[in-house]
Amino acid sequence: MNSLDGVMVVGLTGQTGAGKSTVSRIFAENGFAVINADNVARKLVEKGTNCLGEIEDLFGHEVLNEDETLNRRALAGIVFSERSKLEMLNSIMYPYITGEILRQIKAHSIKGEKLILLDAPTLFESRADDFCEIIISVLADPEIRKERIVARDQLTPDQAQKRMNSQLDEEFFRKHSDYIIKNNTSMDTVYEISKEVSDKIKDYYRNNFSPVGYRRCDERSSTNVG
């Protein structure tokens, strides 16, 4: 039997500062194996990796610290100031990221963990949505997101806005997602809605999922918080 038989991957994405990591934790608590694409990306650019070498070749030695590790602030300052440079970075990283995600999906499947949440901020841009049966997007109002990003990443409001501008707009997420979680309010509300959505997806997997091949939902749902 193919080790991937019966695997269903659920994609979790959304806008920066919307609270996606909170939703991811709730799904993990509800029995989903989680692959975190941010953690994958961090590992891929560790000191001495081929991916980091390609980034240095493209953007110069200034993106490295004295110890030859990645200078994340320097790289962010370059790529978030000009969309074409962000696209160049993505063209290097996405093949590495998707390859590692596929490896981890297989590893979870071998262990019998068939219901997997892929937590990926650039799910659509990297084409990792191709792996997913169901997609959830977490959204929030722009000013709320900006406040969260400034506090979380210790950025200026202008730097936070540049990161927000580099992403897909809300309309895109709404059109391409099976579930929308709007996270403008309290943690308690986000928890309740995320638990409800994760329960619905588990029911869908048990009742409808066929190991012969992936099948996208015929109807798209919208679950809003706030």
C-alpha atoms as an extended CHARMM CRD file, in Angstrom:
* protein
*
       226  EXT
         1         1  MET       CA              0.0000000000        0.0000000000        0.0000000000  PROA      1               0.0000000000
         2         2  ASN       CA              1.2080000000        3.5090000000       -0.8030000000  PROA      2               0.0000000000
         3         3  SER       CA              2.3060000000        5.2370000000        2.4380000000  PROA      3               0.0000000000
         4         4  LEU       CA              0.2600000000        8.3020000000        1.4880000000  PROA      4               0.0000000000
         5         5  ASP       CA             -3.0540000000        6.4400000000        1.1960000000  PROA      5               0.0000000000
         6         6  GLY       CA             -5.6670000000        8.1060000000        3.3650000000  PROA      6               0.0000000000
         7         7  VAL       CA             -3.6900000000       11.3120000000        3.9200000000  PROA      7               0.0000000000
         8         8  MET       CA             -5.6240000000       14.5900000000        3.8770000000  PROA      8               0.0000000000
         9         9  VAL       CA             -3.7630000000       17.8910000000        4.0350000000  PROA      9               0.0000000000
        10        10  VAL       CA             -5.5720000000       21.0160000000        5.2420000000  PROA      10              0.0000000000
        11        11  GLY       CA             -3.9460000000       24.3220000000        4.3010000000  PROA      11              0.0000000000
        12        12  LEU       CA             -3.9380000000       27.1530000000        6.8410000000  PROA      12              0.0000000000
        13        13  THR       CA             -2.9480000000       30.5700000000        5.5510000000  PROA      13              0.0000000000
        14        14  GLY       CA             -3.9920000000       34.2110000000        5.7480000000  PROA      14              0.0000000000
        15        15  GLN       CA             -2.8060000000       37.7370000000        6.2440000000  PROA      15              0.0000000000
        16        16  THR       CA              0.2070000000       38.6030000000        8.3650000000  PROA      16              0.0000000000
        17        17  GLY       CA             -0.8870000000       39.7230000000       11.8160000000  PROA      17              0.0000000000
        18        18  ALA       CA             -4.2820000000       38.0390000000       11.5340000000  PROA      18              0.0000000000
        19        19  GLY       CA             -3.5390000000       35.4230000000       14.2100000000  PROA      19              0.0000000000
        20        20  LYS       CA             -2.8840000000       32.3260000000       12.1490000000  PROA      20              0.0000000000
        21        21  SER       CA             -0.5180000000       30.7990000000       14.7160000000  PROA      21              0.0000000000
        22        22  THR       CA             -3.2960000000       30.8420000000       17.3090000000  PROA      22              0.0000000000
        23        23  VAL       CA             -5.6020000000       28.8960000000       15.0020000000  PROA      23              0.0000000000
        24        24  SER       CA             -2.7830000000       26.4470000000       14.2290000000  PROA      24              0.0000000000
        25        25  ARG       CA             -2.3070000000       25.6820000000       17.9360000000  PROA      25              0.0000000000
        26        26  ILE       CA             -6.0110000000       24.9690000000       18.3300000000  PROA      26              0.0000000000
        27        27  PHE       CA             -5.9680000000       22.4990000000       15.4300000000  PROA      27              0.0000000000
        28        28  ALA       CA             -2.9300000000       20.7740000000       16.9710000000  PROA      28              0.0000000000
        29        29  GLU       CA             -4.8020000000       20.4570000000       20.2610000000  PROA      29              0.0000000000
        30        30  ASN       CA             -7.6740000000       18.8690000000       18.3230000000  PROA      30              0.0000000000
        31        31  GLY       CA             -5.5240000000       16.0810000000       16.9200000000  PROA      31              0.0000000000
        32        32  PHE       CA             -4.0450000000       17.4460000000       13.6840000000  PROA      32              0.0000000000
        33        33  ALA       CA             -0.4000000000       16.8260000000       12.8640000000  PROA      33              0.0000000000
        34        34  VAL       CA              1.0560000000       20.2470000000       11.9950000000  PROA      34              0.0000000000
        35        35  ILE       CA              3.6790000000       21.1750000000        9.4320000000  PROA      35              0.0000000000
        36        36  ASN       CA              4.8170000000       24.7590000000        9.9740000000  PROA      36              0.0000000000
        37        37  ALA       CA              6.1740000000       26.2370000000        6.7500000000  PROA      37              0.0000000000
        38        38  ASP       CA              7.9020000000       29.0810000000        8.6270000000  PROA      38              0.0000000000
        39        39  ASN       CA              9.8870000000       26.5220000000       10.6410000000  PROA      39              0.0000000000
        40        40  VAL       CA             10.7030000000       24.6830000000        7.4160000000  PROA      40              0.0000000000
        41        41  ALA       CA             11.9770000000       27.9190000000        5.8510000000  PROA      41              0.0000000000
        42        42  ARG       CA             14.1370000000       28.7340000000        8.8990000000  PROA      42              0.0000000000
        43        43  LYS       CA             15.8120000000       25.3430000000        8.7450000000  PROA      43              0.0000000000
        44        44  LEU       CA             16.4650000000       25.6880000000        5.0300000000  PROA      44              0.0000000000
        45        45  VAL       CA             18.4410000000       28.9290000000        5.5040000000  PROA      45              0.0000000000
        46        46  GLU       CA             20.6390000000       27.7380000000        8.3510000000  PROA      46              0.0000000000
        47        47  LYS       CA             24.3630000000       28.3790000000        8.0920000000  PROA      47              0.0000000000
        48        48  GLY       CA             26.0070000000       26.4120000000        5.3100000000  PROA      48              0.0000000000
        49        49  THR       CA             22.8510000000       25.3080000000        3.4920000000  PROA      49              0.0000000000
        50        50  ASN       CA             22.5750000000       25.3850000000       -0.2900000000  PROA      50              0.0000000000
        51        51  CYS       CA             19.5190000000       27.6280000000       -0.0390000000  PROA      51              0.0000000000
        52        52  LEU       CA             21.3980000000       30.2430000000        2.0120000000  PROA      52              0.0000000000
        53        53  GLY       CA             24.2610000000       30.0820000000       -0.4670000000  PROA      53              0.0000000000
        54        54  GLU       CA             21.9160000000       30.9060000000       -3.3290000000  PROA      54              0.0000000000
        55        55  ILE       CA             20.4430000000       33.8160000000       -1.3700000000  PROA      55              0.0000000000
        56        56  GLU       CA             23.9160000000       35.2100000000       -0.7120000000  PROA      56              0.0000000000
        57        57  ASP       CA             24.8300000000       34.8340000000       -4.3830000000  PROA      57              0.0000000000
        58        58  LEU       CA             21.7620000000       36.8410000000       -5.3790000000  PROA      58              0.0000000000
        59        59  PHE       CA             21.6510000000       39.5760000000       -2.7240000000  PROA      59              0.0000000000
        60        60  GLY       CA             25.2820000000       39.8370000000       -1.6480000000  PROA      60              0.0000000000
        61        61  HSD       CA             27.2570000000       39.1860000000        1.5210000000  PROA      61              0.0000000000
        62        62  GLU       CA             25.3740000000       41.9720000000        3.3150000000  PROA      62              0.0000000000
        63        63  VAL       CA             22.5220000000       39.5440000000        4.0420000000  PROA      63              0.0000000000
        64        64  LEU       CA             24.8380000000       37.4960000000        6.2850000000  PROA      64              0.0000000000
        65        65  ASN       CA             25.9680000000       38.1630000000        9.8390000000  PROA      65              0.0000000000
        66        66  GLU       CA             29.6410000000       38.0130000000       10.8110000000  PROA      66              0.0000000000
        67        67  ASP       CA             29.2210000000       34.3530000000       11.7700000000  PROA      67              0.0000000000
        68        68  GLU       CA             27.8480000000       33.5500000000        8.2770000000  PROA      68              0.0000000000
        69        69  THR       CA             24.2730000000       33.0650000000        9.5060000000  PROA      69              0.0000000000
        70        70  LEU       CA             21.3890000000       34.8330000000        7.7920000000  PROA      70              0.0000000000
        71        71  ASN       CA             20.8160000000       38.4580000000        8.7700000000  PROA      71              0.0000000000
        72        72  ARG       CA             17.0270000000       38.3850000000        8.6440000000  PROA      72              0.0000000000
        73        73  ARG       CA             16.5490000000       42.1030000000        9.1900000000  PROA      73              0.0000000000
        74        74  ALA       CA             18.9470000000       42.9890000000        6.3990000000  PROA      74              0.0000000000
        75        75  LEU       CA             17.2390000000       40.5940000000        3.9940000000  PROA      75              0.0000000000
        76        76  ALA       CA             13.7860000000       41.8110000000        4.9980000000  PROA      76              0.0000000000
        77        77  GLY       CA             14.8630000000       45.4070000000        4.4310000000  PROA      77              0.0000000000
        78        78  ILE       CA             15.8030000000       44.5000000000        0.8600000000  PROA      78              0.0000000000
        79        79  VAL       CA             12.9200000000       42.2840000000       -0.2050000000  PROA      79              0.0000000000
        80        80  PHE       CA             10.0400000000       44.1500000000        1.4350000000  PROA      80              0.0000000000
        81        81  SER       CA             11.0940000000       47.4290000000       -0.1720000000  PROA      81              0.0000000000
        82        82  GLU       CA             10.6330000000       46.1520000000       -3.7290000000  PROA      82              0.0000000000
        83        83  ARG       CA              8.2200000000       43.4670000000       -4.9060000000  PROA      83              0.0000000000
        84        84  SER       CA             10.5290000000       42.2000000000       -7.6600000000  PROA      84              0.0000000000
        85        85  LYS       CA             13.2300000000       41.4060000000       -5.0920000000  PROA      85              0.0000000000
        86        86  LEU       CA             10.7290000000       39.5130000000       -2.9400000000  PROA      86              0.0000000000
        87        87  GLU       CA              9.7540000000       37.5080000000       -6.0080000000  PROA      87              0.0000000000
        88        88  MET       CA             13.4360000000       36.7340000000       -6.6450000000  PROA      88              0.0000000000
        89        89  LEU       CA             13.8410000000       35.4820000000       -3.0750000000  PROA      89              0.0000000000
        90        90  ASN       CA             10.7170000000       33.3750000000       -3.3820000000  PROA      90              0.0000000000
        91        91  SER       CA             11.9570000000       31.8150000000       -6.6190000000  PROA      91              0.0000000000
        92        92  ILE       CA             14.9440000000       30.4980000000       -4.6670000000  PROA      92              0.0000000000
        93        93  MET       CA             13.1430000000       29.3650000000       -1.5410000000  PROA      93              0.0000000000
        94        94  TYR       CA              9.8600000000       27.8930000000       -2.7490000000  PROA      94              0.0000000000
        95        95  PRO       CA             11.3050000000       24.7880000000       -4.4560000000  PROA      95              0.0000000000
        96        96  TYR       CA             13.2620000000       23.9640000000       -1.2920000000  PROA      96              0.0000000000
        97        97  ILE       CA             10.2210000000       24.6020000000        0.9120000000  PROA      97              0.0000000000
        98        98  THR       CA              7.7870000000       22.5200000000       -1.1260000000  PROA      98              0.0000000000
        99        99  GLY       CA             10.2690000000       19.6470000000       -1.3230000000  PROA      99              0.0000000000
       100       100  GLU       CA             10.6720000000       19.5930000000        2.4620000000  PROA      100             0.0000000000
       101       101  ILE       CA              6.9070000000       19.8820000000        3.0080000000  PROA      101             0.0000000000
       102       102  LEU       CA              6.3280000000       16.8240000000        0.8180000000  PROA      102             0.0000000000
       103       103  ARG       CA              9.0000000000       14.9400000000        2.7510000000  PROA      103             0.0000000000
       104       104  GLN       CA              7.2990000000       15.8030000000        6.0550000000  PROA      104             0.0000000000
       105       105  ILE       CA              3.8550000000       14.8220000000        4.7440000000  PROA      105             0.0000000000
       106       106  LYS       CA              5.2590000000       11.4080000000        3.8480000000  PROA      106             0.0000000000
       107       107  ALA       CA              6.9490000000       11.1000000000        7.2550000000  PROA      107             0.0000000000
       108       108  HSD       CA              3.6700000000       11.8520000000        9.0660000000  PROA      108             0.0000000000
       109       109  SER       CA              1.8500000000        9.3410000000        6.8700000000  PROA      109             0.0000000000
       110       110  ILE       CA              4.3680000000        6.5890000000        7.6630000000  PROA      110             0.0000000000
       111       111  LYS       CA              3.7320000000        7.2210000000       11.3700000000  PROA      111             0.0000000000
       112       112  GLY       CA             -0.0120000000        6.8440000000       10.7900000000  PROA      112             0.0000000000
       113       113  GLU       CA             -0.7390000000       10.5720000000       11.0920000000  PROA      113             0.0000000000
       114       114  LYS       CA             -3.0790000000       11.0120000000        8.1510000000  PROA      114             0.0000000000
       115       115  LEU       CA             -4.8480000000       14.2880000000        9.0130000000  PROA      115             0.0000000000
       116       116  ILE       CA             -2.2920000000       17.0620000000        8.5220000000  PROA      116             0.0000000000
       117       117  LEU       CA             -2.4950000000       20.8430000000        8.8840000000  PROA      117             0.0000000000
       118       118  LEU       CA             -0.0670000000       22.7450000000        6.6570000000  PROA      118             0.0000000000
       119       119  ASP       CA              0.4590000000       26.1290000000        8.3210000000  PROA      119             0.0000000000
       120       120  ALA       CA              1.8640000000       28.2790000000        5.5020000000  PROA      120             0.0000000000
       121       121  PRO       CA              1.6630000000       32.0820000000        5.1780000000  PROA      121             0.0000000000
       122       122  THR       CA              2.5770000000       31.8540000000        1.4810000000  PROA      122             0.0000000000
       123       123  LEU       CA              0.4480000000       28.7970000000        0.7310000000  PROA      123             0.0000000000
       124       124  PHE       CA             -0.8590000000       30.1560000000       -2.5750000000  PROA      124             0.0000000000
       125       125  GLU       CA              2.3130000000       31.8980000000       -3.7230000000  PROA      125             0.0000000000
       126       126  SER       CA              4.3990000000       28.7300000000       -3.2760000000  PROA      126             0.0000000000
       127       127  ARG       CA              1.7070000000       26.5800000000       -4.9510000000  PROA      127             0.0000000000
       128       128  ALA       CA              1.5650000000       24.4280000000       -1.8090000000  PROA      128             0.0000000000
       129       129  ASP       CA             -2.2370000000       24.7510000000       -2.0140000000  PROA      129             0.0000000000
       130       130  ASP       CA             -1.9230000000       22.0260000000       -4.6820000000  PROA      130             0.0000000000
       131       131  PHE       CA             -1.3040000000       19.5730000000       -1.8190000000  PROA      131             0.0000000000
       132       132  CYS       CA             -4.4170000000       20.6170000000        0.0980000000  PROA      132             0.0000000000
       133       133  GLU       CA             -7.9160000000       19.1800000000        0.1690000000  PROA      133             0.0000000000
       134       134  ILE       CA             -9.3470000000       22.0610000000        2.2260000000  PROA      134             0.0000000000
       135       135  ILE       CA             -8.0260000000       25.5980000000        2.7260000000  PROA      135             0.0000000000
       136       136  ILE       CA             -8.6320000000       27.8950000000        5.6940000000  PROA      136             0.0000000000
       137       137  SER       CA             -7.6730000000       31.5840000000        5.6600000000  PROA      137             0.0000000000
       138       138  VAL       CA             -7.3900000000       33.7680000000        8.7520000000  PROA      138             0.0000000000
       139       139  LEU       CA             -8.1370000000       37.4520000000        8.1680000000  PROA      139             0.0000000000
       140       140  ALA       CA             -8.3630000000       40.5960000000       10.2980000000  PROA      140             0.0000000000
       141       141  ASP       CA             -8.9230000000       44.3060000000        9.7900000000  PROA      141             0.0000000000
       142       142  PRO       CA             -5.8250000000       46.2110000000        8.5870000000  PROA      142             0.0000000000
       143       143  GLU       CA             -5.3160000000       48.4470000000       11.6320000000  PROA      143             0.0000000000
       144       144  ILE       CA             -5.6050000000       45.5040000000       14.0040000000  PROA      144             0.0000000000
       145       145  ARG       CA             -3.0950000000       43.5590000000       11.9370000000  PROA      145             0.0000000000
       146       146  LYS       CA             -0.6560000000       46.4610000000       11.8540000000  PROA      146             0.0000000000
       147       147  GLU       CA             -0.7840000000       46.8510000000       15.6450000000  PROA      147             0.0000000000
       148       148  ARG       CA             -0.1100000000       43.1400000000       16.0920000000  PROA      148             0.0000000000
       149       149  ILE       CA              2.8130000000       43.1180000000       13.6510000000  PROA      149             0.0000000000
       150       150  VAL       CA              4.4580000000       46.1640000000       15.2740000000  PROA      150             0.0000000000
       151       151  ALA       CA              4.1770000000       44.5510000000       18.7150000000  PROA      151             0.0000000000
       152       152  ARG       CA              5.1610000000       41.0490000000       17.5860000000  PROA      152             0.0000000000
       153       153  ASP       CA              8.1250000000       41.8780000000       15.3220000000  PROA      153             0.0000000000
       154       154  GLN       CA              9.2320000000       45.1840000000       16.8750000000  PROA      154             0.0000000000
       155       155  LEU       CA              8.8090000000       47.0450000000       13.6040000000  PROA      155             0.0000000000
       156       156  THR       CA              7.8430000000       50.5920000000       12.8170000000  PROA      156             0.0000000000
       157       157  PRO       CA              4.3140000000       51.1460000000       11.4670000000  PROA      157             0.0000000000
       158       158  ASP       CA              5.8370000000       51.8730000000        8.0400000000  PROA      158             0.0000000000
       159       159  GLN       CA              7.7910000000       48.6010000000        8.0480000000  PROA      159             0.0000000000
       160       160  ALA       CA              4.6770000000       46.7220000000        9.1060000000  PROA      160             0.0000000000
       161       161  GLN       CA              2.6770000000       48.3150000000        6.2960000000  PROA      161             0.0000000000
       162       162  LYS       CA              5.2860000000       47.2620000000        3.7200000000  PROA      162             0.0000000000
       163       163  ARG       CA              4.9460000000       43.6510000000        4.8610000000  PROA      163             0.0000000000
       164       164  MET       CA              1.1770000000       43.8810000000        4.6610000000  PROA      164             0.0000000000
       165       165  ASN       CA              1.3850000000       45.3810000000        1.1600000000  PROA      165             0.0000000000
       166       166  SER       CA              3.5470000000       42.4870000000       -0.0340000000  PROA      166             0.0000000000
       167       167  GLN       CA              0.7350000000       39.9800000000        0.5300000000  PROA      167             0.0000000000
       168       168  LEU       CA             -2.3530000000       38.9670000000       -1.4050000000  PROA      168             0.0000000000
       169       169  ASP       CA             -5.4400000000       41.0330000000       -0.6870000000  PROA      169             0.0000000000
       170       170  GLU       CA             -8.4520000000       39.9240000000        1.3480000000  PROA      170             0.0000000000
       171       171  GLU       CA            -10.6070000000       39.3490000000       -1.7210000000  PROA      171             0.0000000000
       172       172  PHE       CA             -8.1440000000       36.7630000000       -3.0240000000  PROA      172             0.0000000000
       173       173  PHE       CA             -8.1980000000       34.8060000000        0.2390000000  PROA      173             0.0000000000
       174       174  ARG       CA            -11.9880000000       34.8470000000        0.3040000000  PROA      174             0.0000000000
       175       175  LYS       CA            -12.2700000000       33.5670000000       -3.2590000000  PROA      175             0.0000000000
       176       176  HSD       CA             -9.7710000000       30.7420000000       -2.8020000000  PROA      176             0.0000000000
       177       177  SER       CA            -10.6140000000       29.4050000000        0.6550000000  PROA      177             0.0000000000
       178       178  ASP       CA            -13.0920000000       26.8560000000        1.9520000000  PROA      178             0.0000000000
       179       179  TYR       CA            -13.2760000000       28.4910000000        5.3920000000  PROA      179             0.0000000000
       180       180  ILE       CA            -12.6360000000       32.0790000000        6.4780000000  PROA      180             0.0000000000
       181       181  ILE       CA            -11.9050000000       32.8780000000       10.1200000000  PROA      181             0.0000000000
       182       182  LYS       CA            -12.1170000000       36.6330000000       10.7970000000  PROA      182             0.0000000000
       183       183  ASN       CA            -10.0310000000       37.3210000000       13.8830000000  PROA      183             0.0000000000
       184       184  ASN       CA            -10.8810000000       40.8000000000       15.1680000000  PROA      184             0.0000000000
       185       185  THR       CA            -12.0950000000       39.9250000000       18.6390000000  PROA      185             0.0000000000
       186       186  SER       CA            -11.2280000000       37.8930000000       21.7250000000  PROA      186             0.0000000000
       187       187  MET       CA             -9.1060000000       34.7710000000       22.0620000000  PROA      187             0.0000000000
       188       188  ASP       CA            -12.0910000000       32.9210000000       23.5190000000  PROA      188             0.0000000000
       189       189  THR       CA            -14.1250000000       33.5670000000       20.3920000000  PROA      189             0.0000000000
       190       190  VAL       CA            -11.2700000000       32.5580000000       18.1040000000  PROA      190             0.0000000000
       191       191  TYR       CA            -10.8520000000       29.3470000000       20.0860000000  PROA      191             0.0000000000
       192       192  GLU       CA            -14.5330000000       28.4390000000       19.8260000000  PROA      192             0.0000000000
       193       193  ILE       CA            -14.7300000000       29.0680000000       16.0850000000  PROA      193             0.0000000000
       194       194  SER       CA            -11.4320000000       27.3140000000       15.3270000000  PROA      194             0.0000000000
       195       195  LYS       CA            -12.4930000000       24.2830000000       17.3610000000  PROA      195             0.0000000000
       196       196  GLU       CA            -15.8130000000       24.2050000000       15.4910000000  PROA      196             0.0000000000
       197       197  VAL       CA            -14.0820000000       24.3790000000       12.1000000000  PROA      197             0.0000000000
       198       198  SER       CA            -11.5470000000       21.6920000000       13.0340000000  PROA      198             0.0000000000
       199       199  ASP       CA            -14.3750000000       19.4060000000       14.1970000000  PROA      199             0.0000000000
       200       200  LYS       CA            -16.2290000000       19.9250000000       10.9040000000  PROA      200             0.0000000000
       201       201  ILE       CA            -13.0990000000       19.0650000000        8.9200000000  PROA      201             0.0000000000
       202       202  LYS       CA            -12.5010000000       15.9220000000       10.9850000000  PROA      202             0.0000000000
       203       203  ASP       CA            -16.0950000000       14.8710000000       10.2750000000  PROA      203             0.0000000000
       204       204  TYR       CA            -15.5810000000       15.5440000000        6.5660000000  PROA      204             0.0000000000
       205       205  TYR       CA            -12.4370000000       13.4130000000        6.5890000000  PROA      205             0.0000000000
       206       206  ARG       CA            -14.1510000000       10.5160000000        8.3550000000  PROA      206             0.0000000000
       207       207  ASN       CA            -17.2970000000       10.6140000000        6.2290000000  PROA      207             0.0000000000
       208       208  ASN       CA            -16.1970000000       11.6670000000        2.7480000000  PROA      208             0.0000000000
       209       209  PHE       CA            -12.4800000000       11.3730000000        2.1790000000  PROA      209             0.0000000000
       210       210  SER       CA            -11.3350000000        8.7520000000       -0.2930000000  PROA      210             0.0000000000
       211       211  PRO       CA             -7.7140000000        7.5070000000       -0.2040000000  PROA      211             0.0000000000
       212       212  VAL       CA             -7.8900000000        6.9090000000       -3.9600000000  PROA      212             0.0000000000
       213       213  GLY       CA             -7.3970000000       10.6000000000       -4.6590000000  PROA      213             0.0000000000
       214       214  TYR       CA             -7.9590000000       14.0800000000       -3.3480000000  PROA      214             0.0000000000
       215       215  ARG       CA            -11.3510000000       15.6500000000       -3.8450000000  PROA      215             0.0000000000
       216       216  ARG       CA            -11.9770000000       19.3600000000       -3.2560000000  PROA      216             0.0000000000
       217       217  CYS       CA            -15.1370000000       20.4610000000       -1.4600000000  PROA      217             0.0000000000
       218       218  ASP       CA            -17.9340000000       21.3320000000       -3.8730000000  PROA      218             0.0000000000
       219       219  GLU       CA            -19.2080000000       24.1100000000       -1.6490000000  PROA      219             0.0000000000
       220       220  ARG       CA            -17.0920000000       26.7720000000       -0.0020000000  PROA      220             0.0000000000
       221       221  SER       CA            -17.9280000000       27.8440000000        3.5230000000  PROA      221             0.0000000000
       222       222  SER       CA            -17.3210000000       31.1080000000        5.3250000000  PROA      222             0.0000000000
       223       223  THR       CA            -16.8690000000       31.1670000000        9.0780000000  PROA      223             0.0000000000
       224       224  ASN       CA            -16.3410000000       34.6220000000       10.5170000000  PROA      224             0.0000000000
       225       225  VAL       CA            -14.9770000000       35.7480000000       13.8780000000  PROA      225             0.0000000000
       226       226  GLY       CA            -15.6640000000       39.3180000000       14.8760000000  PROA      226             0.0000000000
